[in-house]
Amino acid sequence: MYMPPHFQEVRTEEIAALIEATPLACIAAHTTEGLIANHIPLLAAPDGTLIGHVALANDMHRLIADKQEVLAIFRGDDAYVSPNFYPSKAEHHRAVPTWNYQVVHVYGGITWQHDEHARLAAVGLLTRQQERRLNGEKAWRMADAPADYMAVMLPNIVAFRIRPTRTLAKSKLSQNREPRDLRGAIDGLRASGHEGIAARMERRLLKDD
C-alpha cells in the first residue's frame, strides 16, 4: 500500500475502532488457482486474533493452506473531495480533486478450525456483538434457535482465526491541507452527505488543535 508518512495511521485505538466499525473484510490470498478474494466479517478476539467463518461449500478453506499468510483488508468511509471545498482555491486555483478514505491491511497466518467448539465460538462472537449493537436487550441469541436446527446448521461452516503478523493502516483525511482548507473539506463533505468521514476528519482536526 502506498503510504506517504503524513497519511500513515499509527494510533492503535483508531485502527481497532476502524476494524470494529467495518468488520466486513476482504480476505485475499495466493492459491494454486491464482489469487482469490472473499468478503467475510472478522471480529477481534481478546488475544488479538481475528475470528471468522466461511460456508463449508466455499472452496476458500480448501484452496488456502493451514497457516498460510493472507491479507485482510478493512475499508472505512470514503468520499470524493472537490477543489471547490477549499477556500484557498478562490485565491490561487492551485488545487486538484482527491479522494479521502481510511483503510487497514492486516497480514497473518490463517488457521482452519473444524471442531464444534470453534464453530460455536465464531458464530457466537459475531451474533453477540452485532445483535447487541442492533437490537439491544432484544438481541437474538443462538439459544433462541431449536437445538436440532443448530445441530444441522453448524456443520455447514468452517471456523478460522487469523493471527496478525503485520498491520498497515492509512487515514487520508486532508491532514496535509492548511487548517482552513481542511475545515472547508469537512464542511463540503458534510453538505454532500458524507457525514461519517467528515466526522472523523473533524475529530482529528480538533485533536490536533
N, C-alpha and C positions, 0 to 999 in steps of 0.2 A: 504494500500500500504506500503510495506517495505520501510523504509525511514532512511538510515544512515544519520547522521547530515551533513556530507560533501557533500551529493548529494541533500539536500533539496533546492528547488528553492523558494526564498522569494522575489525576485525582481519583483515588481508589473508590471513594464514595460515589462519585459521578459515574464511574464505569459500572459499579454494582447497580446503581439506580437505573442506568440505561438497559442493562440486561434484564432487570426485573420488570421494567415498564414495557419492553418489547421482546417477550420471550420466544416469539416465533423466529427461530434461527434458520439460516440456510447452511446446511452441512455439506461441504464439498470434499471430495477425495479422489485420488487416483485409483483405478481398478484395472483388472485385466481387460475390461471392456471400454477403457478410457475414463475420462472424467465423468463423475456423476455428482448430482446435487439434489438434496431433498430438503423440504421445508418442514421443520419439526420443532414443537415447543420444547425448550430446555429450561430447567429450573435449577438454581444453585442450591446445593446441599450444604449443611453446616461445615463439612470437611473441605469445601472449596471445589468439589467435583460438580459437573453438570449432569443432571439426570434427565433421561427422556425414554421414549419407547416408540417402536415402529410396528406396523402390521406384520404379522408372520408372512403374509403374501408379498411384502415389499422385499425385493431382492437385495436391498441395501445391506442387510445383515449377512448375506451370503457372498456379496462381492467385496466387502471391506473386511480384511483380516482382523482378527482379535489383536489388540494393542497397536494397530496401525494408526499413524498420525492422520488426523482430519482437521479441517478448518471450519469453525462455526462462526458465522457472520450475523451479528445483531445490528439491525439498522433502525435508527431512531427517526424522528421527524426530519423532513427535508423540504426545501422550498426555493424557488427561483427568486433571485434578488435583482431588481431593476436598478440601473444607474439613476433613474428618476427619484429613487428613495433618498439619495444623498444631497444634502443642502449644498455641499461644495461643488456639485456638478454645474449648478447655475453660474458659478463664478469662472470656472476654467474648463469645464467639459472633459476633464481628464478622468473618465470613469468608464468601466465596461461592465456588462452583465456578469453575474456569477451565480453559484448555487451553494446554498448553505445546507449543512447536514451534520449528523452525528452517527458514528459507526464504531463498532467494537469487533475486532478479529481475535478469536480465541483458538490457539493451536493446542492440540493434545492428543494423546492416545485414547482410542475408544475400546471399551471392554464390553462385550456382549454378555447378557445375563438371561439365562433361560429358566431359572428356578422361579417357583411361585412367589417366594418372599420378595424377590427383586421386582417382579411384575406388579405385585400389590403396592410396593413402595413407590414405584414410578407413577402409577395411576393415582395413588393416594395423595402424593405430594402435589401433583398437578391440580386435581379437583379441590383439594383443601385450599390452596392458595387462590385459585381463580373463582371458586364458588363463594368463598367468604368475601372476596372483593366485589362480586356481582350481586350476591343475594343476602349477604349478612347472616342474620340469625336463621334465615330460611334456606341456608346453603344445602345443596344436595350432597349426600354422603354415600359412599359405596354401600354402607349398611342398609340404605333405603331400597336397594335393588334386591330381588329374591336371590338367595344363596345359590340355588341351582342355575339361575341365569348367569351369575358372575362366574360360576364354575365352567360354564360353556364359553364365555367371552374371553376370560383371561388367557387361556392357552393360545388365543389368536394374536397375541402380541409378543414382542421380544423387547425386554428392557435393556438399557445400556447406560454406561457412565463414561464421561469424557474427563480425563484428568489433565487440567491445563498445564502446559509447559511454557507457554509464552502468550502474552496478551498485548495487542496493539490497539490503541483507541485514538480516535480523531474527532475533535469538535471544531468544525469550520463554521464559526458563528460571527463573522465580520469583526473579530477582535483585532485584525490588522488595520482597521479603519480608524480614523480620528474619532473622538467621542461624539461629535455632532452627527457624523455620518452613520455611526453605529446606532445612535438614537433614531435617526431617520429610517434606517433599515428595519429597526424594531417596529416603529410606527407603521411603515409601509407594509410589512408582512402581516401585522395585526389587522390592518384595514382590508387586506386581501384574503382574510380568512385563515391565516396560518398562526393561530393563537399559540399552539404548542411550542413551536420553535421560537416564536417571538418571546414567549415567557422565559425560555431557557437562556436566550440571549440577554434578556433584561436582568435575570438573576445574576448572570456572570458580570454584567456591567455594574450592577450595584455592589457586588462583592469586590470587584477590582477598585471601585471608588473608595 
